[in-house]
Amino acid sequence: VCIHRVRSCSSIRFIKSKYVCVFDKSALKFSHQQRLFRTSAVSCGQIVQFKLSDIGEGITEVTVKEWYIKEGDSVSQFDSICEVQSDKASVTITSRYDGVIRKLHYSIDDIAFVGKPLVDIEIDASKGVAPEEDVVETPPMSHEEHTHQEIKGHKTLATPAVRRLAMENNIKLSEVVGTGKDNRILKEDILNYLAKQTGAILPPSPKAEIVPPLRKTEAVPAAPKDKAHKIPVPVSRPIAFSGKDKTEPVTGFQKAMVKTMSAALKIPHFGYSDEIDLTQLVQLREELKPLAEIRGVRLSFMPFFIKAASLGLLQYPILNASLDENCQNVTYKASHNIGVAMDTEQGLIVPNVKNVQVCSVFDIAVELNRLQSLGSAGQLGTSDLTGGTFTLSNIGTIGGTYAKPVILPPEVAIGALGKIQVLPRFNGKGEVFKAQIMNVSWSADHRIIDGATMAQFSNLWKSYLENPASMLLDLK
């Protein structure tokens, strides 16, 4: 066969023949094909529509909050493409390909749909990347969620940030021993591996640091005390008088609140309130606060409230349960994932501290610091905001005393903590003394929880806080 012209474009070849000569089959049997015709291929880029994959939790749409790239920019694998926000969490979308951004399908604050193209990327056609592959999404700074990477036939667990650190230092993850859960490779593992190669000495991880008890002669740096009465400062916000009504769609965390509170209306709530004398706990926290600051952790009252609640849930597990939609089965949760309501610029969010039943007060404080930092930056991951089994809302940070908290389905109980006030109280001898009083308001699902159970749990929780030393007997 004589070929007049051969054109090659991407992976499809078009052959146009001007004339064909027929030969005997036996003459071609031992002939080499490459000797019969000559080809000339033209290399060209391949456009891949980078789709938004399923984020999970039943999410079908997200809001594009920020683009980290623009049309014409070059991107590499694991580079951040954009940040999107669902009704549950903010998620950073990262690239799976090396290429050039050719088109952005959405603008800032547009609604992006799962399964639809997010960006168009021009990649090298010779690499043969399948265009139907979806985008990889990774919640920023999430310790629980991870992605997989195939190395030598087995899966190595590492976050995109860890993989990127390894790539920047030309380190093969297959040569690094992971010390995380399920042999997951952590940032410290990469740094330690790099230190062994270069001979550098790295400082110990703050998590593993053990602070020896202070001697009597050593002075503990006292935290600065502001005894002046704090006057609330109004938030300065620009005021615009347009004279016209404005309609905006319900999106993000506000949309999640609409959905959750609508479901909460189906729950028959009942309330229970009490006051707690935190005089001893206030003294204990003042003693422990400097020690926590040495370890780089801010110690508030909330870790004590959370731990005391977990100890109470061990005695009253019905408060750490959930009821199915048909009200036929009650599921008692083994983990105490206690949520903490936070007021942020994005709206009300409720991240939770996982497995409080096996955490110390200091462990809870460390996790709260992390959640508060991510919450302020709007970077909480989906794992931080889901899976809660019990909730505490600290309205006292704003200045309230009593509240009527609304249960977050599928949970069955929630508590609202008021501000701590210095009030006069009587001791056992009838003497007036200065007490640190906090009010608490509980709400419970009356379908499976009765008032006596809620009151008994509240009394146990109250006893732990009024006598903090008693918690030592039950700590795990």
KAMOSUL-V595731 format. One line per field, one symbol per residue. psi: psi as a letter, one per 30 degrees, with the letter a starting at -180 (. if undefined). A space follows every 50 residues. Layout:
psi->???
//
This chain:
psi->kkkekkkkjbgkkkkjkelkkklkefffeglkeffelkljkjkllkkkjj ljljfaggkfllkjekkfllkfkkllkgkkelklkagelkkkklkflkak kfkkfllkglkkkkflkelkkkljfffhkkffkllkkjkkgkfeklllkk jhflkkkkleeeeeeeefghkkfffkkkgakhgkkleeeeeeeeeeefgl jkllkfefkjjlkklffkkkjkkkkjfkkkkkkkkjkkkkjfgkkkkkkj lbfeeeeeeefeefffkjlklkllkkjgeeeeeeeeefeeeeeeggkkja feeeeeeeeeeefefifffhalkleghfkkjjkekijkljkkjlffakli lkkkhffgkleeeeeeeeeeeeeeeefhgkleffflgkfkkkkifffegl ellilkkjkglglkkkkllkkjlklkafggkklkkjkkkkkkkljfefkl eeeeeeeeeeeeeeefieffffffk.
//
